[in-house]
Amino acid sequence: MHNSFGSRFKITLFGASHAPETGVHIDGIPAGIAISEEDFKEDLSARRAGAAGTTPRTERDIPHIGGLSNGRTDGGRVTVTFRNENIRSHDYSRFDEHPRPSHADFVARRRYGKNEDLAGGGIFSGRMTVGIVAAGVAAKKVLPEGVRFSTRITEIGGCGNPQEFDDIIARAAADGDSVGGVIECCAEGLPLGLGEPFFDSVESVMAHILFSIPAVKGVEFGSGFSGAALRGSQRNDRIINADGTTATNNEGGINGGLTNGNPMVVRVAVKPAASIGAEQQTYHFGHGAIEPLTIGGRHDVCIALRARIVIEAAVAIALADLYLQH
């Protein structure tokens, strides 16, 4: 399996959902950057489960940091490891024969055979995103001072009113169902000119890692799909000063694959969790027939709630890689 991303700032995920541990190797961090356990607390807390609408599976997620010299990077590999403590692998054994709809169970078995550990979703699980969040913390330290991130959920269940989010999630939970959402990440203070034309454009590099996050099914920059309904005269961003500041930001802070000095804006569509409490009809390999499946176990009603910080981390990782290349 290829579990690495990046060129100069390179991350490699390891472990699995119900393995003894999971985490991330980070290569390419410049020497002399201070990193401590305290640095991870805010972002890991934003990803942690336990709140309404999230899975009851909670992990302490204490980061064990390796590869530092006196609390600072030395130019070599940094590894951040997390123990998997709250696991119940027996919940998943029956999915070998009765794969869950819209999950990786079927394709993983066909690709890797029965030797692959799919307990908790295995390597395909959202649990693996704890390593992305950890790498995002390091990435933010690599970026120049003054880069600021603001990330928010703009839609849940097709609704854009935050005051209704809790009620939408509660109704889905009562029905044994799930809901998706849209997350917007904005990065301000970026240097002008990060990226390359065509295949290493900011959009290309960022979309690569964003689409690697489980449950992400759509990525758009600036006005995205809605901008396709406009005329050029309506959508074009007028340059209003010598710094390149624009009157509007339909391009999302990117021109020709390069950052243009305006806020970089990306939005991500997160699908509803595939694991739901309601009964579903799906194929059973052992019996050769369509049969009812009730998944049970511990699952999120709305993945977007915890994915917000994962999206921000992925954006930071992509930008750190582009910055070091620049």
Contacts in CASP RR format, 6 or more apart in sequence:
PFRMAT RR
TARGET T0000
AUTHOR 0000-0000-0000
METHOD contacts of the structure
MODEL  1
MHNSFGSRFKITLFGASHAPETGVHIDGIPAGIAISEEDFKEDLSARRAG
AAGTTPRTERDIPHIGGLSNGRTDGGRVTVTFRNENIRSHDYSRFDEHPR
PSHADFVARRRYGKNEDLAGGGIFSGRMTVGIVAAGVAAKKVLPEGVRFS
TRITEIGGCGNPQEFDDIIARAAADGDSVGGVIECCAEGLPLGLGEPFFD
SVESVMAHILFSIPAVKGVEFGSGFSGAALRGSQRNDRIINADGTTATNN
EGGINGGLTNGNPMVVRVAVKPAASIGAEQQTYHFGHGAIEPLTIGGRHD
VCIALRARIVIEAAVAIALADLYLQH
1 123 0 8 1.000
3 12 0 8 1.000
3 13 0 8 1.000
3 14 0 8 1.000
3 123 0 8 1.000
4 10 0 8 1.000
4 11 0 8 1.000
4 12 0 8 1.000
4 13 0 8 1.000
5 11 0 8 1.000
5 208 0 8 1.000
5 209 0 8 1.000
5 212 0 8 1.000
5 317 0 8 1.000
6 205 0 8 1.000
6 209 0 8 1.000
6 317 0 8 1.000
6 321 0 8 1.000
7 321 0 8 1.000
7 325 0 8 1.000
8 28 0 8 1.000
8 321 0 8 1.000
8 324 0 8 1.000
8 325 0 8 1.000
9 26 0 8 1.000
9 27 0 8 1.000
9 28 0 8 1.000
9 29 0 8 1.000
9 139 0 8 1.000
9 142 0 8 1.000
9 317 0 8 1.000
9 320 0 8 1.000
9 321 0 8 1.000
9 323 0 8 1.000
9 324 0 8 1.000
10 26 0 8 1.000
10 27 0 8 1.000
10 28 0 8 1.000
10 321 0 8 1.000
11 24 0 8 1.000
11 25 0 8 1.000
11 26 0 8 1.000
11 27 0 8 1.000
11 131 0 8 1.000
11 132 0 8 1.000
11 135 0 8 1.000
11 317 0 8 1.000
12 24 0 8 1.000
12 25 0 8 1.000
12 27 0 8 1.000
13 22 0 8 1.000
13 23 0 8 1.000
13 24 0 8 1.000
13 123 0 8 1.000
13 128 0 8 1.000
13 131 0 8 1.000
13 132 0 8 1.000
14 22 0 8 1.000
14 23 0 8 1.000
14 24 0 8 1.000
14 25 0 8 1.000
15 21 0 8 1.000
15 22 0 8 1.000
15 23 0 8 1.000
15 123 0 8 1.000
15 128 0 8 1.000
16 22 0 8 1.000
16 117 0 8 1.000
16 119 0 8 1.000
16 121 0 8 1.000
16 122 0 8 1.000
16 123 0 8 1.000
16 125 0 8 1.000
16 127 0 8 1.000
16 128 0 8 1.000
17 84 0 8 1.000
17 87 0 8 1.000
17 119 0 8 1.000
17 120 0 8 1.000
17 121 0 8 1.000
17 122 0 8 1.000
17 123 0 8 1.000
17 125 0 8 1.000
17 126 0 8 1.000
17 127 0 8 1.000
17 128 0 8 1.000
18 84 0 8 1.000
18 87 0 8 1.000
18 89 0 8 1.000
18 92 0 8 1.000
18 117 0 8 1.000
18 119 0 8 1.000
18 120 0 8 1.000
18 121 0 8 1.000
18 122 0 8 1.000
19 84 0 8 1.000
19 117 0 8 1.000
19 122 0 8 1.000
20 83 0 8 1.000
20 84 0 8 1.000
21 81 0 8 1.000
21 82 0 8 1.000
21 83 0 8 1.000
21 84 0 8 1.000
22 81 0 8 1.000
22 82 0 8 1.000
22 84 0 8 1.000
22 127 0 8 1.000
22 128 0 8 1.000
22 130 0 8 1.000
22 131 0 8 1.000
23 79 0 8 1.000
23 80 0 8 1.000
23 81 0 8 1.000
23 82 0 8 1.000
23 128 0 8 1.000
23 130 0 8 1.000
23 131 0 8 1.000
23 134 0 8 1.000
24 79 0 8 1.000
24 80 0 8 1.000
24 131 0 8 1.000
24 132 0 8 1.000
24 134 0 8 1.000
24 135 0 8 1.000
25 77 0 8 1.000
25 78 0 8 1.000
25 79 0 8 1.000
26 77 0 8 1.000
26 78 0 8 1.000
26 79 0 8 1.000
26 80 0 8 1.000
26 135 0 8 1.000
26 138 0 8 1.000
27 76 0 8 1.000
27 77 0 8 1.000
28 75 0 8 1.000
28 76 0 8 1.000
28 77 0 8 1.000
28 324 0 8 1.000
29 73 0 8 1.000
29 75 0 8 1.000
29 76 0 8 1.000
29 78 0 8 1.000
29 138 0 8 1.000
29 141 0 8 1.000
29 142 0 8 1.000
30 73 0 8 1.000
30 75 0 8 1.000
30 142 0 8 1.000
30 324 0 8 1.000
31 72 0 8 1.000
31 73 0 8 1.000
31 74 0 8 1.000
31 75 0 8 1.000
31 76 0 8 1.000
32 72 0 8 1.000
32 73 0 8 1.000
32 74 0 8 1.000
32 75 0 8 1.000
33 72 0 8 1.000
33 73 0 8 1.000
33 138 0 8 1.000
33 141 0 8 1.000
33 142 0 8 1.000
34 71 0 8 1.000
34 72 0 8 1.000
34 141 0 8 1.000
35 65 0 8 1.000
35 68 0 8 1.000
35 71 0 8 1.000
35 72 0 8 1.000
35 73 0 8 1.000
35 78 0 8 1.000
35 137 0 8 1.000
35 138 0 8 1.000
35 141 0 8 1.000
36 65 0 8 1.000
36 71 0 8 1.000
37 62 0 8 1.000
37 63 0 8 1.000
37 65 0 8 1.000
39 137 0 8 1.000
39 141 0 8 1.000
40 63 0 8 1.000
40 80 0 8 1.000
40 133 0 8 1.000
40 134 0 8 1.000
40 137 0 8 1.000
43 133 0 8 1.000
43 136 0 8 1.000
43 137 0 8 1.000
43 309 0 8 1.000
43 312 0 8 1.000
43 313 0 8 1.000
44 61 0 8 1.000
44 63 0 8 1.000
44 130 0 8 1.000
44 133 0 8 1.000
44 134 0 8 1.000
46 306 0 8 1.000
46 308 0 8 1.000
46 309 0 8 1.000
47 61 0 8 1.000
47 129 0 8 1.000
47 130 0 8 1.000
47 133 0 8 1.000
47 306 0 8 1.000
47 309 0 8 1.000
47 310 0 8 1.000
48 58 0 8 1.000
48 59 0 8 1.000
48 61 0 8 1.000
48 306 0 8 1.000
49 55 0 8 1.000
49 56 0 8 1.000
49 57 0 8 1.000
49 58 0 8 1.000
49 59 0 8 1.000
49 300 0 8 1.000
49 306 0 8 1.000
50 56 0 8 1.000
50 58 0 8 1.000
51 305 0 8 1.000
52 166 0 8 1.000
52 169 0 8 1.000
52 170 0 8 1.000
52 173 0 8 1.000
53 169 0 8 1.000
53 173 0 8 1.000
53 300 0 8 1.000
53 301 0 8 1.000
53 302 0 8 1.000
53 305 0 8 1.000
54 300 0 8 1.000
54 301 0 8 1.000
54 302 0 8 1.000
54 305 0 8 1.000
54 306 0 8 1.000
55 298 0 8 1.000
55 299 0 8 1.000
55 300 0 8 1.000
56 298 0 8 1.000
57 86 0 8 1.000
57 298 0 8 1.000
58 86 0 8 1.000
59 82 0 8 1.000
59 83 0 8 1.000
59 84 0 8 1.000
59 85 0 8 1.000
59 86 0 8 1.000
59 130 0 8 1.000
60 83 0 8 1.000
60 85 0 8 1.000
61 82 0 8 1.000
61 130 0 8 1.000
62 82 0 8 1.000
62 83 0 8 1.000
63 80 0 8 1.000
63 81 0 8 1.000
63 82 0 8 1.000
63 134 0 8 1.000
64 80 0 8 1.000
64 81 0 8 1.000
64 82 0 8 1.000
64 83 0 8 1.000
65 78 0 8 1.000
65 79 0 8 1.000
65 80 0 8 1.000
66 78 0 8 1.000
66 79 0 8 1.000
66 80 0 8 1.000
66 81 0 8 1.000
67 73 0 8 1.000
67 74 0 8 1.000
67 76 0 8 1.000
67 77 0 8 1.000
67 78 0 8 1.000
67 79 0 8 1.000
68 74 0 8 1.000
68 78 0 8 1.000
78 138 0 8 1.000
80 131 0 8 1.000
80 134 0 8 1.000
80 135 0 8 1.000
80 138 0 8 1.000
82 130 0 8 1.000
82 131 0 8 1.000
82 134 0 8 1.000
84 127 0 8 1.000
87 119 0 8 1.000
87 120 0 8 1.000
88 297 0 8 1.000
88 298 0 8 1.000
89 119 0 8 1.000
89 120 0 8 1.000
91 119 0 8 1.000
91 120 0 8 1.000
91 296 0 8 1.000
91 297 0 8 1.000
91 298 0 8 1.000
92 118 0 8 1.000
92 119 0 8 1.000
92 120 0 8 1.000
92 121 0 8 1.000
93 119 0 8 1.000
95 103 0 8 1.000
95 105 0 8 1.000
95 118 0 8 1.000
96 105 0 8 1.000
96 109 0 8 1.000
96 114 0 8 1.000
96 118 0 8 1.000
97 284 0 8 1.000
97 285 0 8 1.000
97 286 0 8 1.000
97 287 0 8 1.000
98 282 0 8 1.000
98 283 0 8 1.000
98 284 0 8 1.000
98 285 0 8 1.000
98 291 0 8 1.000
98 293 0 8 1.000
99 105 0 8 1.000
99 106 0 8 1.000
99 109 0 8 1.000
99 282 0 8 1.000
99 283 0 8 1.000
99 285 0 8 1.000
100 274 0 8 1.000
100 275 0 8 1.000
100 280 0 8 1.000
100 282 0 8 1.000
100 293 0 8 1.000
100 295 0 8 1.000
101 274 0 8 1.000
101 280 0 8 1.000
101 282 0 8 1.000
101 293 0 8 1.000
102 271 0 8 1.000
102 274 0 8 1.000
103 121 0 8 1.000
103 124 0 8 1.000
103 274 0 8 1.000
103 275 0 8 1.000
104 118 0 8 1.000
104 121 0 8 1.000
104 124 0 8 1.000
105 118 0 8 1.000
105 121 0 8 1.000
108 116 0 8 1.000
108 118 0 8 1.000
108 124 0 8 1.000
109 116 0 8 1.000
109 118 0 8 1.000
116 122 0 8 1.000
116 123 0 8 1.000
118 124 0 8 1.000
120 127 0 8 1.000
121 127 0 8 1.000
122 128 0 8 1.000
124 214 0 8 1.000
125 214 0 8 1.000
126 213 0 8 1.000
126 214 0 8 1.000
126 215 0 8 1.000
128 214 0 8 1.000
129 213 0 8 1.000
129 214 0 8 1.000
129 307 0 8 1.000
129 310 0 8 1.000
132 213 0 8 1.000
132 310 0 8 1.000
132 313 0 8 1.000
132 314 0 8 1.000
132 317 0 8 1.000
133 309 0 8 1.000
133 310 0 8 1.000
133 313 0 8 1.000
135 313 0 8 1.000
135 317 0 8 1.000
136 312 0 8 1.000
136 313 0 8 1.000
136 314 0 8 1.000
136 316 0 8 1.000
136 317 0 8 1.000
136 320 0 8 1.000
137 313 0 8 1.000
138 320 0 8 1.000
139 313 0 8 1.000
139 316 0 8 1.000
139 317 0 8 1.000
139 319 0 8 1.000
139 320 0 8 1.000
140 147 0 8 1.000
140 149 0 8 1.000
140 316 0 8 1.000
140 320 0 8 1.000
142 320 0 8 1.000
142 323 0 8 1.000
142 324 0 8 1.000
143 316 0 8 1.000
143 319 0 8 1.000
143 320 0 8 1.000
143 323 0 8 1.000
144 191 0 8 1.000
144 323 0 8 1.000
146 189 0 8 1.000
147 187 0 8 1.000
147 188 0 8 1.000
147 189 0 8 1.000
147 190 0 8 1.000
147 319 0 8 1.000
148 187 0 8 1.000
148 188 0 8 1.000
148 189 0 8 1.000
149 185 0 8 1.000
149 186 0 8 1.000
149 187 0 8 1.000
149 188 0 8 1.000
149 312 0 8 1.000
149 315 0 8 1.000
149 316 0 8 1.000
150 185 0 8 1.000
150 186 0 8 1.000
150 188 0 8 1.000
151 183 0 8 1.000
151 184 0 8 1.000
151 185 0 8 1.000
151 186 0 8 1.000
151 308 0 8 1.000
151 309 0 8 1.000
151 311 0 8 1.000
151 312 0 8 1.000
151 315 0 8 1.000
152 183 0 8 1.000
152 184 0 8 1.000
152 308 0 8 1.000
153 162 0 8 1.000
153 165 0 8 1.000
153 181 0 8 1.000
153 182 0 8 1.000
153 183 0 8 1.000
153 184 0 8 1.000
153 304 0 8 1.000
153 305 0 8 1.000
153 308 0 8 1.000
154 160 0 8 1.000
154 182 0 8 1.000
154 183 0 8 1.000
154 184 0 8 1.000
154 267 0 8 1.000
155 181 0 8 1.000
155 182 0 8 1.000
156 164 0 8 1.000
156 165 0 8 1.000
156 168 0 8 1.000
156 169 0 8 1.000
156 179 0 8 1.000
156 180 0 8 1.000
156 181 0 8 1.000
156 302 0 8 1.000
156 304 0 8 1.000
157 168 0 8 1.000
157 179 0 8 1.000
157 180 0 8 1.000
157 181 0 8 1.000
157 272 0 8 1.000
158 180 0 8 1.000
158 181 0 8 1.000
158 182 0 8 1.000
159 165 0 8 1.000
159 168 0 8 1.000
168 179 0 8 1.000
169 179 0 8 1.000
169 301 0 8 1.000
169 302 0 8 1.000
169 305 0 8 1.000
172 178 0 8 1.000
172 179 0 8 1.000
172 301 0 8 1.000
172 302 0 8 1.000
173 301 0 8 1.000
175 278 0 8 1.000
176 276 0 8 1.000
176 277 0 8 1.000
176 278 0 8 1.000
177 272 0 8 1.000
177 276 0 8 1.000
177 277 0 8 1.000
177 278 0 8 1.000
177 301 0 8 1.000
178 272 0 8 1.000
178 273 0 8 1.000
178 274 0 8 1.000
178 275 0 8 1.000
178 276 0 8 1.000
178 299 0 8 1.000
178 300 0 8 1.000
178 301 0 8 1.000
178 302 0 8 1.000
178 303 0 8 1.000
179 272 0 8 1.000
179 301 0 8 1.000
179 302 0 8 1.000
180 270 0 8 1.000
180 271 0 8 1.000
180 272 0 8 1.000
180 273 0 8 1.000
180 302 0 8 1.000
180 303 0 8 1.000
180 304 0 8 1.000
181 269 0 8 1.000
181 270 0 8 1.000
181 302 0 8 1.000
181 304 0 8 1.000
182 267 0 8 1.000
182 268 0 8 1.000
182 269 0 8 1.000
182 270 0 8 1.000
182 304 0 8 1.000
183 267 0 8 1.000
183 268 0 8 1.000
183 270 0 8 1.000
183 304 0 8 1.000
183 307 0 8 1.000
183 308 0 8 1.000
183 311 0 8 1.000
184 265 0 8 1.000
184 266 0 8 1.000
184 267 0 8 1.000
184 268 0 8 1.000
185 265 0 8 1.000
185 266 0 8 1.000
185 267 0 8 1.000
185 268 0 8 1.000
185 311 0 8 1.000
185 312 0 8 1.000
185 315 0 8 1.000
186 263 0 8 1.000
186 264 0 8 1.000
186 265 0 8 1.000
187 263 0 8 1.000
187 264 0 8 1.000
187 315 0 8 1.000
187 316 0 8 1.000
187 319 0 8 1.000
188 263 0 8 1.000
188 264 0 8 1.000
189 261 0 8 1.000
189 263 0 8 1.000
190 259 0 8 1.000
190 261 0 8 1.000
190 264 0 8 1.000
190 319 0 8 1.000
191 259 0 8 1.000
191 261 0 8 1.000
191 323 0 8 1.000
191 326 0 8 1.000
192 244 0 8 1.000
192 258 0 8 1.000
192 259 0 8 1.000
192 260 0 8 1.000
192 261 0 8 1.000
193 258 0 8 1.000
193 259 0 8 1.000
193 260 0 8 1.000
193 261 0 8 1.000
193 326 0 8 1.000
194 202 0 8 1.000
194 258 0 8 1.000
194 259 0 8 1.000
194 319 0 8 1.000
194 322 0 8 1.000
194 323 0 8 1.000
194 326 0 8 1.000
195 201 0 8 1.000
195 202 0 8 1.000
195 205 0 8 1.000
195 257 0 8 1.000
195 258 0 8 1.000
195 259 0 8 1.000
195 322 0 8 1.000
195 325 0 8 1.000
195 326 0 8 1.000
196 257 0 8 1.000
196 258 0 8 1.000
196 325 0 8 1.000
197 256 0 8 1.000
197 257 0 8 1.000
197 258 0 8 1.000
198 204 0 8 1.000
198 257 0 8 1.000
200 322 0 8 1.000
200 325 0 8 1.000
201 254 0 8 1.000
201 256 0 8 1.000
201 257 0 8 1.000
201 258 0 8 1.000
202 254 0 8 1.000
202 257 0 8 1.000
202 258 0 8 1.000
202 259 0 8 1.000
202 264 0 8 1.000
202 318 0 8 1.000
202 322 0 8 1.000
203 221 0 8 1.000
203 254 0 8 1.000
203 257 0 8 1.000
204 257 0 8 1.000
205 318 0 8 1.000
205 321 0 8 1.000
205 322 0 8 1.000
206 219 0 8 1.000
206 266 0 8 1.000
206 314 0 8 1.000
206 315 0 8 1.000
206 318 0 8 1.000
206 319 0 8 1.000
207 219 0 8 1.000
208 318 0 8 1.000
209 314 0 8 1.000
209 317 0 8 1.000
209 318 0 8 1.000
210 216 0 8 1.000
210 219 0 8 1.000
210 266 0 8 1.000
210 268 0 8 1.000
210 311 0 8 1.000
210 314 0 8 1.000
210 315 0 8 1.000
210 318 0 8 1.000
211 218 0 8 1.000
211 219 0 8 1.000
212 314 0 8 1.000
213 268 0 8 1.000
213 307 0 8 1.000
213 310 0 8 1.000
213 311 0 8 1.000
213 314 0 8 1.000
215 270 0 8 1.000
215 271 0 8 1.000
215 273 0 8 1.000
215 303 0 8 1.000
215 307 0 8 1.000
216 268 0 8 1.000
216 269 0 8 1.000
216 270 0 8 1.000
216 271 0 8 1.000
216 307 0 8 1.000
216 311 0 8 1.000
217 269 0 8 1.000
217 270 0 8 1.000
217 271 0 8 1.000
218 268 0 8 1.000
218 269 0 8 1.000
219 266 0 8 1.000
219 267 0 8 1.000
219 268 0 8 1.000
219 269 0 8 1.000
220 266 0 8 1.000
220 267 0 8 1.000
221 251 0 8 1.000
221 252 0 8 1.000
221 253 0 8 1.000
221 254 0 8 1.000
221 264 0 8 1.000
221 265 0 8 1.000
221 266 0 8 1.000
221 267 0 8 1.000
222 249 0 8 1.000
222 250 0 8 1.000
222 251 0 8 1.000
222 252 0 8 1.000
222 253 0 8 1.000
222 265 0 8 1.000
222 266 0 8 1.000
222 267 0 8 1.000
223 230 0 8 1.000
223 235 0 8 1.000
223 250 0 8 1.000
223 252 0 8 1.000
224 250 0 8 1.000
224 267 0 8 1.000
227 235 0 8 1.000
227 250 0 8 1.000
230 250 0 8 1.000
235 250 0 8 1.000
236 250 0 8 1.000
237 246 0 8 1.000
237 247 0 8 1.000
237 248 0 8 1.000
237 249 0 8 1.000
237 250 0 8 1.000
237 251 0 8 1.000
237 262 0 8 1.000
238 246 0 8 1.000
238 247 0 8 1.000
238 248 0 8 1.000
239 245 0 8 1.000
239 246 0 8 1.000
240 246 0 8 1.000
240 247 0 8 1.000
243 261 0 8 1.000
244 260 0 8 1.000
244 261 0 8 1.000
244 262 0 8 1.000
245 261 0 8 1.000
245 262 0 8 1.000
246 260 0 8 1.000
246 262 0 8 1.000
249 262 0 8 1.000
249 263 0 8 1.000
249 265 0 8 1.000
251 260 0 8 1.000
251 262 0 8 1.000
252 262 0 8 1.000
252 263 0 8 1.000
252 264 0 8 1.000
252 265 0 8 1.000
252 266 0 8 1.000
253 259 0 8 1.000
253 260 0 8 1.000
253 261 0 8 1.000
253 262 0 8 1.000
253 263 0 8 1.000
253 264 0 8 1.000
253 265 0 8 1.000
254 260 0 8 1.000
254 264 0 8 1.000
264 315 0 8 1.000
264 319 0 8 1.000
266 315 0 8 1.000
268 307 0 8 1.000
268 311 0 8 1.000
270 303 0 8 1.000
270 304 0 8 1.000
270 307 0 8 1.000
271 303 0 8 1.000
272 302 0 8 1.000
272 303 0 8 1.000
273 299 0 8 1.000
273 300 0 8 1.000
273 301 0 8 1.000
273 302 0 8 1.000
273 303 0 8 1.000
275 295 0 8 1.000
275 296 0 8 1.000
275 297 0 8 1.000
275 299 0 8 1.000
276 295 0 8 1.000
276 299 0 8 1.000
277 294 0 8 1.000
277 295 0 8 1.000
277 296 0 8 1.000
277 299 0 8 1.000
278 294 0 8 1.000
279 292 0 8 1.000
279 293 0 8 1.000
279 294 0 8 1.000
280 292 0 8 1.000
280 293 0 8 1.000
280 294 0 8 1.000
280 295 0 8 1.000
281 290 0 8 1.000
281 291 0 8 1.000
281 292 0 8 1.000
281 293 0 8 1.000
282 290 0 8 1.000
282 291 0 8 1.000
282 293 0 8 1.000
283 289 0 8 1.000
283 290 0 8 1.000
283 291 0 8 1.000
284 290 0 8 1.000
284 291 0 8 1.000
284 293 0 8 1.000
300 306 0 8 1.000
END
